[in-house]
Amino acid sequence: MQIVFVDWLIKKGQEKEFKSHWKTALPIEDRSMMVGEFLSEPTGQKEFPWVTWDLRDEEAIRFINIGLWASADAFHDQVGRYFNPASGLLPFEFKLRRRALLTPACWRMGDWKLPIHDSGGVL
């Protein structure tokens, strides 16, 4: 399994446009090798004092997409067509998105189940 970490910095006030883009303009056609993807917003110390790494940004709104895939190739086969840094920033981007690939070294599994349906409006 591979974990894909995509760091998006979005212009303030453009969050709705970005979420709409993520939900509708970046569909995953073959999900057979995808465990799940989670577009997430950082929550900081104000809400949870035990947080030691506040990922929020003062100049932009940060969203982090965490994807769990069977392999790096499976991810790239489905999402690679959207990679075109030469085209520049999307209208809502504050800074060009960054992508990292993480390989689990050890893991624990719990009894809590992943959601089995997409969130509203996702294609």
N, C-alpha and C positions, 0 to 999 in steps of 0.2 A: 504494500500500500504506500502511496505517496500523499503528502499533504502539500497543497498549493496555497501560498499566502500572497494575496494581491493587496497592495496598499494604495488606496485611492485618496487623493486630496482634491476636494470639490470646493468650488467657489461658494462662499456664504450666500445663501438665498437661492442656490441652484440645486438643493438637495432633492426636491421633487422631480426635477428633470433627470437627474442622475439615476434615481431609483427607477423611474419609468424606463430609462435606457437599459439598465441592468436587467429588469424584468422582461422586456419585450424585444430588445435589439440584439441580445446575445444568447439566443436559445441554444440548448444542448439537444441535438437531434437524437443521438444514440446515448442513452443513459445507462446502458447495460454494465459499463465499467466504472460508473460514478456511484460512490456511496452517498454523497450529498455535498451541496455547497451552501454556505451560510454568509450572506452579506450582513456584516455586523457593524455596530457603532460602539466605539469605546465608552466605557463608563468609568468615571474617575473617583478620586479619593473623597470628594465631597459626599457622594452617595455611599461609598464603601471605604472606610478608613484603612482597611487592611491592604488596599491596592497600593503597590509600590512603584508601578510603572504607568503613569498617566499618558496614554497615547493620543490624547486630544491635542489639537494644533490651534494656536492662537489666531493664525491668519486664514485658515481654511477649515472645512469640515472633513474629518477623516472617516472613511469607511474602510473596513478590512473584510475582504472576501476570503474565507477559509474553505477550501475544497478538499474532499477526501476522495481519492481516485485509486483504482487498482494498480495503476502504473503511471509513470511520467509520459510514456507513449500514448496511453489511453487518453490522458488529459490533452496532450498536444493534438492528437487526432481530432478531437471534438472542439477544441477551443483555439487552436493555433491559427485558424483562418482569420481570427479577430486581431492578431498581432500585426500591427503595422506602425511602428514608432515613427517612420518617415512621414506619415500623414499628419503628425503633430498632435496637439492637444484637441480633445473634444471640446465643444463649446462650454461645457460646465466644469471642465477640469482646471484646477488651480496650478497643478504641476502634473507632468506625465506620470501615470501609474507605474508602480514598481512591483516586480513579481519575484517570489522566492520559492524554491522547491525544498521541502523538508522530508527527510527519510526517517521514519520511526526507528529508534534504536531499541527501545523497550516499551511495553505498554501494559495497561490494566484495562479490563473490560468490566463494566457494571451492568446492572439489570435494567437501567432506564433505557427506553426505546427511542430511537430517532423518530422524528415526525415521518409519516408515510405519505403525506401530500404536500404539494407546493404551497407556499404562502400565496395570498391573493394576488392575482394579476400576472403571475409568472408564466411565461410560455415555455 
